[in-house]
Amino acid sequence: MNERIERLRAESFEAEVSLDHERAEIVTDFYRENFGKYSVPVTRALAFREFCEKKSIYIGRDELVVGERGPFPKSVSTYPELNCHSAE
């Protein structure tokens, strides 16, 4: 392995797992502001769009393939929209 790969691998193993609340906040705020304005499928689609527009993007130093589930390595998001139930 070259130095870059060794460093990235070490950073990955040393990162601590954490729970990130960013998605929950964005989606919850959207539902609070828009509840009842649209049909359930449209509301879910618009909530997802809102999340995509506001989500933090993590791009680590020297990474060639980028992207994480949360705003930093080993950060796991919550998904409140998966627990939404409606009468429709």
N, C-alpha and C positions, 0 to 999 in steps of 0.2 A: 504494500500500500504506500502511496505517496503521502507527503506531509499533510496536504489538504484533507485527504480522505481520513487519515488517522485522527486529525483534529476534529473534523465533523463527527466522526464516530464516537470519539470521547465525549464531545459536547452532548450528543444524543443520549448516551448512557448515563451521563451525570445530571441531566435535566430532571427535575422533580415533577411528578404528575400533580396536576392541580385542576380544580373545577373552575371553569370560566363562566361568568354570568352575562357576558355581552349579548349573546343570542337571546337569552331569556328577557333581558331588558328591552331590546329592540322590538321583539315580537309582542311582548306584553304591552308596551307603550302603543304600538300600532293598533292592537285589538281594543285597547281602552278608548282610543280616539275614533275608531271606525266601526265599533260594534253596532250591528243592525243596519248599516248603510248599504251593504251589498249582500248578495247571496253567499252562502258558506263557501262554495268553491272559488268564487271571485275574491272573497276576503282572504282565503288562504294563499291564493296566488299573489295578491297585492302585499300580503305580509312577507312572503318570501322575497318579493322584489325589494321591499323596504330593507330587509335584512341584507340582501346582496349589495345594496347601495351604501349601507352604513357600516358594514363589517370591516374590522381591522384586518389588514393583510400583513402577514409576517414573511419577510424575505431575509433569510440569514446570510451572513457574510460568506462568500465563496461557494454558495449553493448553486448548482446548475439546474436542479429540479426544485422548484419552490412550492411552498404551500403547506399550511398546517390547519388542523381543525379549529384551532383557537388562535389567539393573537401572539402566541409564542409556543415553542416546542413542548410537547406532552401536556398541553392544555386541552382539556375535554369540555366541550360545550354542553349545556342543557338544552333540551328540545321541548319547550312547553306546548308547542303546536301539535305534537304527537299525542298529547293527552286531552286535546279538545274534543268535546262531545257536543253534539247539537241535536235538536229535535228533527232536523231535516234528514 
